[in-house]
Amino acid sequence: MTSTQPPPPGPPSGPPSGPPTRPPGQDAHGHGHSHSHGPAAPVSRHLRKVIAAVLIPFATAVVVGLAVLWPGGTPAHERTGVGFDRQTQSATVTEVEKVSCKDVNASQTPPNGDTSTAEGRTAQQRADGTCEKATIKVTSGKDKGRTFTEIVQPDSPRKLHQGQGVVVAYEPKAPKNLQYSVTDVNRKVPMALLAGIFALAVVVVGRMRGLMALIALAVSFLILTFFILPAILQGSNPLVVAVVGASAIMLIALYMCHGLTARTSVAVIGTLISLLLIGLLGSVFIGWAALTGNTDDNTGLIHGLYPSIDMSGLLLAGVIIGSLGVLDDVTVTQTSAVWELHQANPTMGWRGLYRAGIRIGRDHIASVVNTLVLAYAGAALPLLLLFSVAQSSVGTVANSELVAEEIVRTLVGSIGLVASVPVTTALAALVVSADRSGSLAGAAPTTAGGRPGRGGGRGRRRKR
């Protein structure tokens, strides 16, 4: 670039002899609107139109999909009283006393007197042990104020104490003295406190952007709760519902958190391409591996209540939604990296921008893939322990549907994440390098050494 010195204030005395240092319409101080320490220059109107031509039809299709698939609410069904499908109420432990298991008929005689097995040893411990007799008072529902007793075995993992809040299940068809039973501990207070600490930390560190991220998170949960889940239960195709719902979450979250800018739009396009790849790979390999998606008590209960739900499609929907959160992080980071590289050196072509951006992306790929694998391994840790106890071979473990499902979920999501790095980096590099007017607007005056220098005054911030 030809070295120039910032002209003195006032209108120019004649046309410039070298490359233009400012585009028409720039203020008369002779420096760009963006410095090396400020935001990247805005892209041209032409590129904005190109981006809009891609995203507006996509956003319109998402809105139409939401309108067509929007459910009227969760379909009603008769409660089975099994698992989560039970009526529950809040209650409080009012008294706990130690009693002999024999006195409350809670002891069990070891089968055939054999205590060499795990079942026999457990029965012997219960026969000789001390149980807890807890008095529970119901604090919600039509039976508010009613009390019942609960016997806690000595080997029970959950212990009760006086004043503790609990959740109780209600079975109206059972005998009156057996209608209520403790199913879990009431954790609302610690969970709410932890959520408050999280929200405070996000707002204190992220300020306005952190607040917008929390609002986007709330909107994501609303879409998940009021659209995705009821629509799947209603019988709509889980894959179509997941694509529409995930796309809506992506558009709302990215634009709310990062602003309605060309930079965000490039990240949205990169995320969309990666989601399509994940959906395609997931559909192929879930079908090829014959994964049913019905692998535990919870999925079995769902299939029993709603036989029309495609459980393998539900598995694929989970893969897409689960990958979206990490995809957003990768695509936004890569787009921002390319924009900042362009701002630091506006003369760099798209190949140089791509090469520099992909070097950043390689570090991102390594950390993200490791994060995904460890997250899934941590979630499946109890299952892996069972296979370890059974001394099963690696091939046997990987071939079981429970583990194969997690392997396919991890690998498909990871492939999409890896692909999002070069795709998004290439898109961002092409957009900023092809925008000649944007590059000129973002170029700062250079010094005699050819390095970007600061102008004579503070540039006004403009939207990217």
TIKE-205870 format. One record per residue (C-alpha): chain; residue in three letters; x, y, z. Coordinates in pm, whole numbers, plus 50000, padded with zeros to 5 digits. Layout:
# residues N
unit, code, east, north, up
A, Ala, X, Y, Z
...
//
This chain:
# residues 464
unit, code, east, north, up
A, Met, 50000, 50000, 50000
A, Thr, 50133, 50348, 49918
A, Ser, 50236, 50533, 50231
A, Thr, 50029, 50845, 50299
A, Gln, 50011, 51102, 50572
A, Pro, 49678, 51213, 50715
A, Pro, 49574, 51537, 50538
A, Pro, 49510, 51847, 50748
A, Pro, 49155, 51928, 50849
A, Gly, 48942, 52082, 50585
A, Pro, 48831, 51991, 50232
A, Pro, 49098, 51844, 50002
A, Ser, 49259, 52084, 49756
A, Gly, 49247, 51836, 49469
A, Pro, 49203, 51475, 49373
A, Pro, 49442, 51234, 49541
A, Ser, 49733, 51106, 49335
A, Gly, 49760, 50765, 49507
A, Pro, 49514, 50507, 49621
A, Pro, 49215, 50663, 49800
A, Thr, 49261, 50690, 50176
A, Arg, 48891, 50737, 50242
A, Pro, 48574, 50659, 50052
A, Pro, 48319, 50922, 49955
A, Gly, 48100, 51026, 50243
A, Gln, 48374, 50996, 50508
A, Asp, 48415, 51284, 50749
A, Ala, 48663, 51559, 50667
A, His, 48928, 51454, 50921
A, Gly, 49084, 51219, 50670
A, His, 49079, 50898, 50879
A, Gly, 48863, 50585, 50860
A, His, 48569, 50523, 51085
A, Ser, 48746, 50222, 51234
A, His, 49088, 50196, 51388
A, Ser, 49295, 49891, 51460
A, His, 49153, 49888, 51812
A, Gly, 48790, 49947, 51717
A, Pro, 48517, 49741, 51553
A, Ala, 48561, 49605, 51202
A, Ala, 48429, 49812, 50916
A, Pro, 48077, 49752, 50789
A, Val, 48033, 49544, 50479
A, Ser, 47894, 49701, 50166
A, Arg, 47528, 49724, 50082
A, His, 47574, 49471, 49802
A, Leu, 47707, 49203, 50038
A, Arg, 47433, 49281, 50287
A, Lys, 47182, 49211, 50011
A, Val, 47353, 48881, 49927
A, Ile, 47348, 48770, 50291
A, Ala, 46986, 48879, 50327
A, Ala, 46894, 48684, 50012
A, Val, 47016, 48369, 50186
A, Leu, 46887, 48428, 50538
A, Ile, 46547, 48588, 50478
A, Pro, 46402, 48284, 50294
A, Phe, 46554, 48058, 50560
A, Ala, 46406, 48263, 50845
A, Thr, 46071, 48272, 50664
A, Ala, 46076, 47892, 50628
A, Val, 46149, 47859, 51001
A, Val, 45853, 48084, 51089
A, Val, 45625, 47889, 50855
A, Gly, 45749, 47563, 51007
A, Leu, 45675, 47689, 51358
A, Ala, 45324, 47793, 51251
A, Val, 45246, 47464, 51076
A, Leu, 45392, 47233, 51341
A, Trp, 45293, 47434, 51649
A, Pro, 45113, 47194, 51887
A, Gly, 44801, 47272, 52081
A, Gly, 44968, 47144, 52398
A, Thr, 45092, 46812, 52530
A, Pro, 44848, 46535, 52430
A, Ala, 44652, 46403, 52727
A, His, 44688, 46042, 52840
A, Glu, 44585, 45830, 53135
A, Arg, 44859, 45824, 53397
A, Thr, 45033, 45493, 53437
A, Gly, 45177, 45562, 53783
A, Val, 45519, 45446, 53659
A, Gly, 45842, 45648, 53671
A, Phe, 45790, 46016, 53596
A, Asp, 45431, 45953, 53494
A, Arg, 45299, 45985, 53849
A, Gln, 45102, 46243, 54039
A, Thr, 45334, 46416, 54286
A, Gln, 45296, 46659, 54576
A, Ser, 45526, 46847, 54810
A, Ala, 45572, 46727, 55168
A, Thr, 45789, 46779, 55476
A, Val, 45951, 46531, 55714
A, Thr, 45812, 46615, 56059
A, Glu, 45975, 46337, 56266
A, Val, 46237, 46063, 56229
A, Glu, 46292, 45786, 56486
A, Lys, 46518, 45482, 56497
A, Val, 46338, 45146, 56510
A, Ser, 46432, 44782, 56469
A, Cys, 46364, 44655, 56120
A, Lys, 46203, 44346, 56274
A, Asp, 45956, 44558, 56473
A, Val, 45824, 44729, 56159
A, Asn, 45826, 44411, 55950
A, Ala, 46093, 44554, 55721
A, Ser, 46336, 44266, 55762
A, Gln, 46379, 43996, 55503
A, Thr, 46498, 43642, 55562
A, Pro, 46796, 43551, 55345
A, Pro, 46689, 43311, 55068
A, Asn, 46754, 42956, 55194
A, Gly, 46967, 43113, 55466
A, Asp, 47246, 43167, 55212
A, Thr, 47444, 43486, 55284
A, Ser, 47718, 43418, 55028
A, Thr, 47534, 43607, 54755
A, Ala, 47483, 43984, 54736
A, Glu, 47107, 43936, 54771
A, Gly, 47152, 43717, 55081
A, Arg, 47394, 43960, 55249
A, Thr, 47158, 44252, 55187
A, Ala, 46867, 44059, 55336
A, Gln, 47075, 43967, 55642
A, Gln, 47175, 44331, 55696
A, Arg, 46812, 44434, 55684
A, Ala, 46713, 44159, 55926
A, Asp, 46973, 44261, 56184
A, Gly, 46980, 44635, 56113
A, Thr, 46812, 44948, 56244
A, Cys, 46557, 45121, 56022
A, Glu, 46427, 45478, 56030
A, Lys, 46058, 45552, 56069
A, Ala, 45984, 45893, 55918
A, Thr, 45657, 46082, 55960
A, Ile, 45575, 46280, 55645
A, Lys, 45325, 46567, 55621
A, Val, 45178, 46653, 55278
A, Thr, 45200, 47030, 55215
A, Ser, 45025, 47068, 54877
A, Gly, 44726, 46930, 54688
A, Lys, 44382, 46825, 54803
A, Asp, 44526, 46618, 55091
A, Lys, 44730, 46905, 55235
A, Gly, 44796, 46843, 55603
A, Arg, 44764, 46464, 55577
A, Thr, 45044, 46257, 55737
A, Phe, 45182, 45910, 55664
A, Thr, 45486, 45707, 55766
A, Glu, 45779, 45594, 55555
A, Ile, 46024, 45319, 55654
A, Val, 46382, 45379, 55542
A, Gln, 46595, 45065, 55514
A, Pro, 46949, 45068, 55663
A, Asp, 47108, 45022, 55317
A, Ser, 46896, 45291, 55150
A, Pro, 47110, 45553, 54969
A, Arg, 46866, 45828, 55070
A, Lys, 46837, 45923, 55437
A, Leu, 46566, 46152, 55571
A, His, 46595, 46407, 55851
A, Gln, 46348, 46624, 56038
A, Gly, 46242, 46941, 55855
A, Gln, 46357, 46812, 55516
A, Gly, 46142, 46888, 55211
A, Val, 46053, 46586, 54999
A, Val, 45850, 46496, 54690
A, Val, 45582, 46229, 54738
A, Ala, 45400, 46023, 54477
A, Tyr, 45023, 45981, 54497
A, Glu, 44840, 45672, 54374
A, Pro, 44462, 45721, 54414
A, Lys, 44377, 45354, 54343
A, Ala, 44598, 45217, 54622
A, Pro, 44471, 45148, 54978
A, Lys, 44443, 45471, 55176
A, Asn, 44744, 45402, 55399
A, Leu, 44959, 45325, 55091
A, Gln, 44851, 45608, 54862
A, Tyr, 45153, 45827, 54938
A, Ser, 45524, 45737, 54925
A, Val, 45845, 45939, 54918
A, Thr, 46005, 45944, 54572
A, Asp, 46270, 46216, 54597
A, Val, 46413, 46508, 54789
A, Asn, 46284, 46860, 54722
A, Arg, 46585, 47044, 54573
A, Lys, 46414, 47364, 54461
A, Val, 46594, 47598, 54702
A, Pro, 46956, 47492, 54627
A, Met, 46880, 47469, 54254
A, Ala, 46724, 47817, 54251
A, Leu, 47017, 47958, 54448
A, Leu, 47269, 47804, 54209
A, Ala, 47076, 47941, 53910
A, Gly, 47080, 48287, 54072
A, Ile, 47456, 48271, 54127
A, Phe, 47504, 48166, 53763
A, Ala, 47286, 48451, 53633
A, Leu, 47466, 48704, 53854
A, Ala, 47809, 48585, 53737
A, Val, 47704, 48605, 53370
A, Val, 47566, 48959, 53408
A, Val, 47860, 49088, 53616
A, Val, 48120, 48958, 53371
A, Gly, 47925, 48983, 53046
A, Arg, 47728, 49299, 53130
A, Met, 47468, 49376, 52862
A, Arg, 47581, 49092, 52638
A, Gly, 47558, 48854, 52933
A, Leu, 47205, 48974, 53005
A, Met, 47107, 48916, 52644
A, Ala, 47259, 48567, 52663
A, Leu, 47039, 48488, 52964
A, Ile, 46731, 48613, 52779
A, Ala, 46826, 48399, 52478
A, Leu, 46870, 48100, 52710
A, Ala, 46521, 48155, 52850
A, Val, 46377, 48178, 52497
A, Ser, 46555, 47852, 52406
A, Phe, 46391, 47674, 52700
A, Leu, 46052, 47816, 52601
A, Ile, 46089, 47684, 52246
A, Leu, 46201, 47346, 52379
A, Thr, 45915, 47327, 52631
A, Phe, 45627, 47471, 52430
A, Phe, 45718, 47365, 52077
A, Ile, 45971, 47084, 52038
A, Leu, 45854, 46846, 52312
A, Pro, 45475, 46883, 52262
A, Ala, 45510, 46867, 51882
A, Ile, 45700, 46537, 51904
A, Leu, 45445, 46396, 52149
A, Gln, 45169, 46511, 51915
A, Gly, 45309, 46278, 51648
A, Ser, 45502, 46517, 51421
A, Asn, 45824, 46390, 51266
A, Pro, 46093, 46434, 51535
A, Leu, 46363, 46521, 51279
A, Val, 46155, 46796, 51116
A, Val, 46055, 46934, 51457
A, Ala, 46417, 46931, 51575
A, Val, 46542, 47111, 51262
A, Val, 46275, 47381, 51283
A, Gly, 46312, 47424, 51660
A, Ala, 46692, 47425, 51652
A, Ser, 46691, 47677, 51367
A, Ala, 46459, 47907, 51562
A, Ile, 46680, 47880, 51871
A, Met, 46989, 47949, 51659
A, Leu, 46845, 48262, 51494
A, Ile, 46713, 48408, 51818
A, Ala, 47016, 48326, 52032
A, Leu, 47285, 48440, 51789
A, Tyr, 47120, 48766, 51689
A, Met, 47018, 48851, 52045
A, Cys, 47367, 48785, 52182
A, His, 47581, 48921, 51900
A, Gly, 47364, 49176, 51724
A, Leu, 47202, 49200, 51381
A, Thr, 47528, 49228, 51187
A, Ala, 47692, 49071, 50883
A, Arg, 47939, 48899, 51114
A, Thr, 47657, 48725, 51301
A, Ser, 47485, 48638, 50974
A, Val, 47796, 48457, 50848
A, Ala, 47805, 48259, 51176
A, Val, 47436, 48171, 51127
A, Ile, 47501, 48041, 50774
A, Gly, 47799, 47836, 50895
A, Thr, 47591, 47689, 51178
A, Leu, 47308, 47603, 50939
A, Ile, 47541, 47420, 50698
A, Ser, 47695, 47223, 50986
A, Leu, 47350, 47131, 51127
A, Leu, 47246, 46999, 50786
A, Leu, 47561, 46786, 50773
A, Ile, 47494, 46650, 51123
A, Gly, 47135, 46568, 51028
A, Leu, 47246, 46385, 50713
A, Leu, 47521, 46184, 50883
A, Gly, 47300, 46105, 51181
A, Ser, 47017, 45981, 50962
A, Val, 47251, 45756, 50761
A, Phe, 47440, 45601, 51052
A, Ile, 47150, 45565, 51295
A, Gly, 46966, 45368, 51027
A, Trp, 47275, 45170, 50921
A, Ala, 47361, 45076, 51280
A, Ala, 46995, 44980, 51342
A, Leu, 46968, 45200, 51651
A, Thr, 46610, 45199, 51779
A, Gly, 46643, 45478, 52035
A, Asn, 46450, 45262, 52284
A, Thr, 46727, 45160, 52523
A, Asp, 46617, 45234, 52881
A, Asp, 46314, 45259, 53108
A, Asn, 46242, 45622, 53018
A, Thr, 46240, 45570, 52641
A, Gly, 46043, 45249, 52693
A, Leu, 45781, 45441, 52892
A, Ile, 45758, 45708, 52620
A, His, 45712, 45441, 52354
A, Gly, 45448, 45270, 52567
A, Leu, 45250, 45592, 52618
A, Tyr, 45290, 45720, 52261
A, Pro, 45350, 45423, 52026
A, Ser, 45331, 45648, 51718
A, Ile, 45656, 45831, 51807
A, Asp, 45951, 45734, 51589
A, Met, 46211, 45658, 51857
A, Ser, 46504, 45648, 51614
A, Gly, 46391, 45986, 51483
A, Leu, 46378, 46107, 51842
A, Leu, 46740, 45994, 51884
A, Leu, 46843, 46190, 51574
A, Ala, 46655, 46496, 51700
A, Gly, 46853, 46474, 52023
A, Val, 47180, 46462, 51829
A, Ile, 47090, 46779, 51636
A, Ile, 46972, 46976, 51939
A, Gly, 47266, 46858, 52151
A, Ser, 47518, 46972, 51890
A, Leu, 47366, 47316, 51842
A, Gly, 47507, 47477, 52157
A, Val, 47869, 47389, 52080
A, Leu, 47821, 47475, 51711
A, Asp, 47720, 47830, 51802
A, Asp, 48039, 47870, 52001
A, Val, 48262, 47744, 51719
A, Thr, 48103, 47941, 51435
A, Val, 48086, 48271, 51625
A, Thr, 48447, 48236, 51739
A, Gln, 48577, 48159, 51391
A, Thr, 48381, 48442, 51231
A, Ser, 48503, 48690, 51491
A, Ala, 48863, 48572, 51444
A, Val, 48850, 48633, 51067
A, Trp, 48689, 48975, 51113
A, Glu, 48955, 49081, 51363
A, Leu, 49233, 48953, 51135
A, His, 49089, 49158, 50852
A, Gln, 49068, 49463, 51074
A, Ala, 49433, 49423, 51180
A, Asn, 49547, 49387, 50819
A, Pro, 49286, 49508, 50565
A, Thr, 49518, 49422, 50272
A, Met, 49515, 49048, 50349
A, Gly, 49338, 48844, 50081
A, Trp, 49088, 48568, 50143
A, Arg, 49350, 48293, 50125
A, Gly, 49563, 48465, 50389
A, Leu, 49258, 48522, 50607
A, Tyr, 49153, 48160, 50569
A, Arg, 49496, 48024, 50654
A, Ala, 49528, 48246, 50961
A, Gly, 49172, 48168, 51073
A, Ile, 49209, 47793, 51027
A, Arg, 49520, 47794, 51247
A, Ile, 49302, 47936, 51525
A, Gly, 49032, 47684, 51439
A, Arg, 49264, 47386, 51481
A, Asp, 49311, 47471, 51848
A, His, 48937, 47513, 51880
A, Ile, 48871, 47174, 51716
A, Ala, 49101, 46992, 51958
A, Ser, 48939, 47139, 52267
A, Val, 48579, 47105, 52146
A, Val, 48609, 46739, 52041
A, Asn, 48769, 46653, 52374
A, Thr, 48489, 46837, 52552
A, Leu, 48218, 46644, 52369
A, Val, 48375, 46303, 52422
A, Leu, 48433, 46364, 52794
A, Ala, 48081, 46503, 52837
A, Tyr, 47922, 46192, 52688
A, Ala, 48161, 45961, 52876
A, Gly, 48076, 46136, 53203
A, Ala, 47704, 46097, 53139
A, Ala, 47747, 45726, 53064
A, Leu, 47994, 45657, 53348
A, Pro, 47762, 45430, 53554
A, Leu, 47692, 45223, 53242
A, Leu, 48065, 45195, 53164
A, Leu, 48127, 45082, 53523
A, Leu, 47876, 44800, 53479
A, Phe, 48056, 44681, 53168
A, Ser, 48387, 44700, 53357
A, Val, 48247, 44491, 53641
A, Ala, 48125, 44235, 53387
A, Gln, 48477, 44230, 53236
A, Ser, 48335, 44276, 52887
A, Ser, 48572, 44332, 52595
A, Val, 48590, 44670, 52424
A, Gly, 48425, 44526, 52113
A, Thr, 48136, 44384, 52315
A, Val, 48084, 44712, 52496
A, Ala, 48093, 44920, 52177
A, Asn, 47854, 44684, 51999
A, Ser, 47581, 44707, 52265
A, Glu, 47306, 44947, 52165
A, Leu, 47334, 45153, 52482
A, Val, 47700, 45239, 52412
A, Ala, 47672, 45237, 52031
A, Glu, 47404, 45504, 52061
A, Glu, 47640, 45731, 52254
A, Ile, 47928, 45657, 52015
A, Val, 47720, 45751, 51710
A, Arg, 47590, 46060, 51890
A, Thr, 47943, 46170, 51981
A, Leu, 48105, 46100, 51645
A, Val, 47829, 46253, 51433
A, Gly, 47825, 46567, 51646
A, Ser, 48203, 46588, 51642
A, Ile, 48222, 46554, 51263
A, Gly, 47975, 46841, 51230
A, Leu, 48177, 47052, 51471
A, Val, 48504, 46979, 51290
A, Ala, 48344, 47064, 50955
A, Ser, 48202, 47390, 51089
A, Val, 48553, 47533, 51136
A, Pro, 48671, 47535, 50772
A, Val, 48321, 47608, 50641
A, Thr, 48264, 47912, 50863
A, Thr, 48622, 48035, 50826
A, Ala, 48599, 48016, 50446
A, Leu, 48263, 48197, 50442
A, Ala, 48389, 48476, 50667
A, Ala, 48714, 48514, 50467
A, Leu, 48524, 48534, 50137
A, Val, 48279, 48791, 50271
A, Val, 48531, 49034, 50421
A, Ser, 48787, 49001, 50139
A, Ala, 48532, 49038, 49859
A, Asp, 48394, 49356, 50012
A, Arg, 48625, 49616, 49857
A, Ser, 48443, 49924, 49984
A, Gly, 48425, 49776, 50333
A, Ser, 48798, 49706, 50324
A, Leu, 48877, 50061, 50223
A, Ala, 48651, 50202, 50488
A, Gly, 48821, 49988, 50750
A, Ala, 49179, 50066, 50642
A, Ala, 49361, 50302, 50870
A, Pro, 49625, 50544, 50735
A, Thr, 49966, 50383, 50713
A, Thr, 50298, 50498, 50846
A, Ala, 50618, 50527, 50648
A, Gly, 50698, 50166, 50734
A, Gly, 50376, 50044, 50573
A, Arg, 50213, 49952, 50905
A, Pro, 49864, 50065, 50991
A, Gly, 49866, 50375, 51204
A, Arg, 49604, 50568, 51394
A, Gly, 49427, 50860, 51240
A, Gly, 49421, 51211, 51372
A, Gly, 49104, 51168, 51575
A, Arg, 48861, 50915, 51719
A, Gly, 48650, 50736, 51458
A, Arg, 48281, 50693, 51506
A, Arg, 48165, 50338, 51572
A, Arg, 47953, 50190, 51300
A, Lys, 47761, 49867, 51293
A, Arg, 47941, 49577, 51130
//
